[in-house]
Amino acid sequence: MRIAFFGVLSPIRSGVADYCQNLLPELKELMDIDVFIDDYDPEEPGVASQFQVFNYLRFERRGKKEKYDAIVYQMGNDLHHRFMYHYIFNFPGIVVLHDFNLHPSRASMLQASGDQATYARELEECLGSKGPEVARLVTAGAQFNALLDTFPMNEKVLRQSLAVIVHNPYVKRMVEKAAPDTPAYLVNMGIPVRKNVLKKAQARRKLNLPLEKFVALYPGFVGPHRKPDVALDAFARFIEKHPNALLVFTGDPDPRVDLASEAKRRGLDKFIKLENYVSDEAFDSYITASDVVLNLRTNKIRETSATMLTAMSLGRPVIATRLIHNCHLPTDTCLFIEHSPTEADDLAQRLEQLWSNPNEGEKIGKAAQAYIKDNHSIKQAAQGYKTAIDATLAATTENTKSTKHARTLRERLIWLDEEKQRIVNDLSGATQGKVLADELERAMAELGLGCAAIESE
């Protein structure tokens, strides 16, 4: 079986990039893979040495030669995935949905290019008649965040795919509701087994962290939806009773988040450590060195947190916001707090709970580690992919194939008709442009692909 794999790799700083690099070597044992990425050179030596990695623009030519059995798209709510949309819409495959809500990045992508018409049209396909009005309001900045959070703008991606792979049961149910004709497969996210893991004291010496302090870790990207304000408020309450404590942030901050200023405003200057982005090795060491890992989220994107699962795999207790997409985790494997106005107080109480009873934290960490080992191995994830791909190929009869491609072809040609006029205007004067436009129209008509033919279908 030969697969085209659209993904993200380092040097892109992305959880999906780490995911792809961990998964690909195991998938290679089960299938032949060509990897397609955006316009950069991959830095991960293991991937570069084991796979042929191509610029995505080479896909169509190479696809004619290789005759791929299936295409896998790693899709997330990030502009690093924007190059995939054209191919998802025109070469249907299996979408791995890392984030249920794609609206923020898709809106940013289309608005940055000035393509308001496509934005409105896609929202209409997703939402029906109210789509253009939502597009107008978002473009005008009215209730911007609320609209992006409410309407995930994933329906077109889901409905035009042959199948969807998801990483938690809640998102599977949501996909089945949004696109009932598209099969959805639950494949637990694979977490690699770390080798040569340091003991807590060793990790602290390596990172120059004090051995005697209670260390809370906030790992990963620091964006508003990850509630850094809640972490700071809770820690400010906690150190009133336990000043021998440290809160460490390891992740790039969102431009909207000024951690240093926010910490200073709360009197936390001497109680926090800001590391920004760290290497994978240092990231693991910070987790091992911590007494507790914080995984705070809003319900906006509904992603499965690889950071949380990694911390669990390393045997550290995690305090997480209880959300509908992570409440399937066994209650003995992490500590939950509710997504509520009292979240900072609840978090401070959980920190107090672990500070006063270190054995409880160790017990939770061991249960978490065992759970990840049994349910989230890379080998299990790779086998889950193969099962989903095999089922998709078996179910894709010639009739369903032609239906899928007819639908995406229609959309592709509507886009082509709009681009036709734009391109000829850019390339030539009015007279020559009209001649070229007429020739394109005639060629499309001869193939039965003119817009009039499309609209009559």
Secondary structure as UniProt FT lines:
FT   STRAND          2..6
FT   TURN            10..11
FT   HELIX           15..27
FT   TURN            28..30
FT   STRAND          32..37
FT   HELIX           45..50
FT   STRAND          52..55
FT   HELIX           56..58
FT   HELIX           59..66
FT   STRAND          70..75
FT   HELIX           79..84
FT   HELIX           85..90
FT   STRAND          94..97
FT   HELIX           103..112
FT   TURN            113..114
FT   HELIX           116..127
FT   HELIX           128..130
FT   HELIX           131..140
FT   TURN            141..143
FT   HELIX           144..150
FT   HELIX           155..159
FT   STRAND          163..166
FT   HELIX           169..178
FT   TURN            180..181
FT   STRAND          184..186
FT   HELIX           200..207
FT   TURN            211..212
FT   STRAND          214..219
FT   HELIX           224..226
FT   HELIX           228..241
FT   STRAND          245..250
FT   TURN            255..256
FT   HELIX           259..265
FT   TURN            266..267
FT   HELIX           269..271
FT   STRAND          272..274
FT   HELIX           280..289
FT   STRAND          292..295
FT   HELIX           306..313
FT   TURN            314..315
FT   STRAND          318..322
FT   TURN            324..328
FT   TURN            331..332
FT   STRAND          335..338
FT   TURN            341..342
FT   HELIX           343..356
FT   HELIX           358..375
FT   HELIX           378..395
FT   HELIX           398..427
FT   HELIX           430..446
FT   TURN            447..448
FT   HELIX           451..455
//
